[in-house]
């Protein structure tokens, strides 16, 4: 957390700033490329996303927002996501890693209240200038059977581990990976090279159907395997069998050994 769904929510919110001119930028030098401050005085042209990275396009360059586990966005004083599941519910100014002011905001206070803040209590995220996204896999909303089959070809690792590899599908995190595997009825421990073509199709279908639904509901915590169900590891919502919590590649997987094979 956050995952690609949260990054997309933030991208849409930051789009409100397109057309404004950056008046000033402050960054936390511990987590930022110092060259980011040179974007002051330029116009925000677009806001795009690839995987978990939001790119604010400014004068032919890209300000890359990498959120880590605890970073979040505030636009014009409003937070599109009030709090993250595994982060603090507080909003303390000393946790800011970015404050971006615009010269032509929506109010007279646009040069006093930052148009864009990134608030990150643990400073696990970072800010970059023109980040290289070429090594990332296909984005979560563009995945296809062809692209996923090619990314998994010959890979012997557990499918859950590979879904968390951003070179396979960019934007999947722990919660969404468990969610799509649950819906596709595939055990997270299965070796990727052992998946049938039909199972890859089921997995892609789950990504395409379920992630837009979760996005509309508010993000990666809004799946069937939501945080409360993950903590309780109670009965499977599909068949009533006990859910299992496993460690796969150092990450917790929650799944149903009965219907996920």
C-alpha positions in Angstrom: 0.0 0.0 0.0 -0.4 2.3 -1.9 -0.9 0.3 -5.1 -1.6 1.3 -8.7 -5.2 2.0 -7.8 -4.3 4.6 -5.2 -1.8 6.1 -7.7 -4.6 6.4 -10.3 -6.9 8.2 -7.8 -4.1 10.6 -7.1 -3.4 11.1 -10.8 -7.0 12.1 -11.4 -6.9 14.5 -8.5 -3.6 16.1 -9.6 -5.1 16.6 -13.1 -6.9 19.6 -11.6 -3.6 21.4 -11.7 -3.1 21.0 -15.5 -2.7 24.5 -17.0 -1.4 26.1 -13.9 2.1 27.6 -13.6 4.4 26.4 -10.8 5.3 29.4 -8.6 7.6 27.6 -6.2 8.6 24.1 -5.1 9.9 22.9 -1.8 11.2 19.3 -1.4 12.7 17.2 1.3 16.3 16.7 0.1 16.5 13.4 1.9 14.1 11.8 -0.6 14.2 14.0 -3.7 16.3 14.7 -6.7 17.5 18.3 -6.0 16.9 19.1 -9.7 13.1 19.0 -9.1 13.1 22.5 -7.8 14.2 23.8 -11.3 10.6 23.1 -12.5 9.5 26.3 -10.8 8.2 28.8 -13.4 7.0 26.2 -15.8 3.5 25.1 -16.8 1.9 21.8 -15.8 1.0 20.2 -19.1 -0.4 16.8 -18.1 -0.5 14.1 -15.4 0.0 10.5 -16.3 0.6 7.2 -14.5 2.5 4.0 -15.1 2.0 1.4 -12.5 2.5 2.9 -9.1 4.3 6.0 -10.4 2.5 9.3 -11.1 4.3 11.6 -13.6 3.5 15.3 -13.5 4.6 16.5 -17.0 6.1 20.0 -16.8 7.9 21.8 -19.7 9.0 18.6 -21.4 10.2 17.0 -18.2 8.5 14.6 -15.7 8.2 15.0 -12.0 8.0 11.4 -10.7 6.0 10.7 -7.6 6.9 7.4 -6.0 4.8 6.8 -2.9 6.4 3.9 -1.1 4.1 2.4 1.6 3.0 5.5 3.4 3.0 8.5 1.0 -0.2 10.2 0.0 -1.3 13.3 -1.9 -3.2 16.4 -1.0 -4.4 18.7 -3.8 -5.6 22.3 -3.1 -5.9 21.4 0.6 -8.1 18.3 0.0 -7.0 14.7 0.3 -8.7 12.3 -2.3 -7.7 9.5 0.1 -7.9 10.6 3.7 -5.7 7.8 5.2 -3.9 4.7 4.1 -4.5 1.3 5.7 -0.9 0.8 6.9 0.0 4.5 7.6 -0.9 7.2 10.1 -4.3 8.7 10.1 -2.8 12.1 11.0 -1.6 14.8 8.6 1.5 16.6 10.1 3.2 19.2 8.0 6.6 18.0 9.1 5.9 14.8 7.2 5.7 16.6 3.9 8.2 15.6 1.3 6.9 17.9 -1.5 5.1 21.3 -1.4 4.3 22.7 -4.9 2.7 26.1 -5.2 1.0 27.4 -8.3 0.6 31.0 -9.5 -2.9 30.6 -10.8 -4.9 28.4 -8.5 -8.6 28.1 -7.8 -8.5 30.6 -5.0 -6.7 33.7 -3.8 -4.8 31.6 -1.4 -3.2 29.5 -4.1 0.3 30.9 -3.4 -0.1 30.3 0.4 -1.7 26.9 0.5 0.3 24.3 -1.6 -1.5 23.2 -4.7 0.2 19.8 -4.3 1.6 18.2 -1.2 3.1 14.7 -0.8 2.9 13.7 2.9 4.9 10.7 3.9 5.4 10.0 7.6 8.0 7.2 7.1 9.6 8.8 4.0 9.6 5.5 2.1 8.7 7.2 -1.2 10.8 9.5 -3.3 10.6 12.3 -5.9 12.5 12.0 -9.1 13.0 14.0 -12.3 12.4 12.1 -15.6 12.3 8.6 -14.0 13.1 5.6 -16.3 9.9 3.6 -16.5 11.1 1.4 -19.4 11.8 -1.6 -17.2 8.3 -1.6 -15.9 5.8 -4.2 -17.3 2.5 -3.5 -18.9 0.2 -1.3 -16.8 -2.6 -2.9 -14.7 -5.3 -1.4 -17.0 -3.6 -2.5 -20.2 -2.7 -6.1 -19.4 -3.7 -8.8 -21.9 -3.3 -12.5 -22.2 -0.5 -12.1 -24.7 1.5 -9.6 -22.6 1.0 -11.7 -19.4 1.9 -15.0 -21.1 5.1 -13.4 -22.5 6.1 -12.0 -19.1 5.6 -15.3 -17.3 7.2 -17.5 -20.0 9.7 -19.9 -18.5 9.4 -18.3 -15.0 9.5 -20.9 -12.2 8.7 -18.7 -9.3 5.4 -18.6 -7.5 2.7 -16.7 -9.4 2.1 -14.4 -6.4 5.7 -13.4 -6.3 5.8 -12.6 -10.0 2.6 -10.6 -9.8 4.4 -8.3 -7.3 7.3 -8.0 -9.7 6.7 -4.6 -11.4 8.4 -5.8 -14.6 5.5 -8.3 -15.0 2.5 -6.1 -14.3 3.1 -2.5 -13.2 0.8 -1.4 -10.5 -0.1 -4.6 -8.7 0.6 -4.7 -5.0 0.0 -7.3 -2.3 -3.8 -6.7 -1.8 -4.7 -6.6 -5.5 -2.5 -9.6 -6.3 -4.3 -11.7 -3.7 -7.7 -10.3 -4.9 -7.2 -11.3 -8.6 -5.8 -14.7 -7.7 -8.8 -15.3 -5.5 -11.2 -14.4 -8.2 -9.2 -16.4 -10.8 -9.2 -19.5 -8.5 -5.4 -19.8 -8.7 -3.3 -20.7 -5.7 -0.6 -18.0 -5.0 1.9 -20.8 -4.5 1.5 -22.2 -8.1 4.6 -22.0 -10.3 4.1 -19.6 -13.1 5.4 -22.0 -15.7 2.8 -24.5 -14.7 -0.2 -22.3 -15.4 -2.5 -23.4 -18.3 -3.4 -20.9 -21.0 -7.0 -21.0 -19.7 -5.8 -20.0 -16.2 -3.8 -17.1 -17.6 -6.9 -16.0 -19.3 -8.9 -16.3 -16.0 -6.2 -14.2 -14.3 -6.3 -11.5 -16.9 -10.1 -11.5 -16.8 -9.9 -11.0 -13.0 -7.5 -8.1 -13.4 -9.7 -6.4 -16.0 -13.0 -6.9 -14.2 -12.2 -6.5 -10.5 -9.6 -3.7 -10.5 -11.9 -1.1 -12.1 -14.6 -2.0 -9.5 -12.2 -1.6 -6.7 -11.0 1.7 -8.1 -14.5 3.0 -8.2 -15.1 2.0 -4.6 -11.9 3.7 -3.4 -8.8 1.6 -4.0 -6.9 -1.6 -3.1 -8.6 -2.0 0.3 -12.0 -2.4 -1.3 -11.8 -5.9 -2.5 -13.5 -9.1 -1.4 -10.3 -9.9 0.6 -10.4 -6.5 2.4 -8.1 -5.7 5.4 -10.6 -6.9 8.0 -11.1 -10.2 6.3 -7.3 -10.5 5.8 -6.7 -10.0 9.5 -9.4 -12.4 10.6 -8.5 -15.1 8.0 -12.0 -16.5 8.6 -14.2 -18.3 6.2 -13.8 -17.9 2.4 -16.6 -15.7 1.1 -17.0 -18.1 -1.9 -17.1 -21.6 -0.3 -16.9 -21.1 3.5 -13.6 -22.9 3.8 -11.0 -21.4 6.2 -8.8 -18.9 4.5 -5.1 -19.4 4.8 -2.3 -16.9 5.5 1.0 -17.9 3.9 4.3 -16.2 3.5 5.4 -16.2 -0.2 8.6 -14.4 -1.1 8.5 -12.5 2.2 5.0 -11.2 1.6 1.7 -12.3 3.3 -0.7 -14.1 1.0 -4.3 -14.6 2.0 -6.1 -17.3 0.0 -8.5 -20.2 0.0 -6.9 -23.7 -0.4 -10.3 -25.1 -1.3 -11.2 -23.3 -4.5 -7.8 -21.8 -5.4 -5.8 -24.7 -7.0 
